[in-house]
Amino acid sequence: MQVKISAKGPKIGEPLLQYIEKRVSKLERFLSNIDEAHVELIVTNAKSAEHRQVAQITLRSTTGVILRA
């Protein structure tokens, strides 16, 4: 499985990158046909909160199924 990580906002440190890759690789236990995982980390200013943090993951399988959370 190929893991791509992108960030909008502050730079990502090496410990966080390793943690993300470790956690995403565990998804193969449940979905054996995952071909690619794309993780997006976004930090923005919002009116409701001083800082808003969002993490999104998109999984693509070899059968063409796309899961997004």
NORSUL-V112070 format. One record per run of one state. SS is the DSSP state (A for helix, B for strand, O for the rest). FROM is the first residue (numbers start at 0). TO is the last residue. If there is no record, write none. Layout:
ss: (SS:SS)
from: (FROM:FROM)
to: (TO:TO)
This chain:
ss: (O:B:O:A:O:B:O:B:O:B:O)
from: (0:1:8:13:29:33:44:51:61:65:68)
to: (0:7:12:28:32:43:50:60:64:67:68)
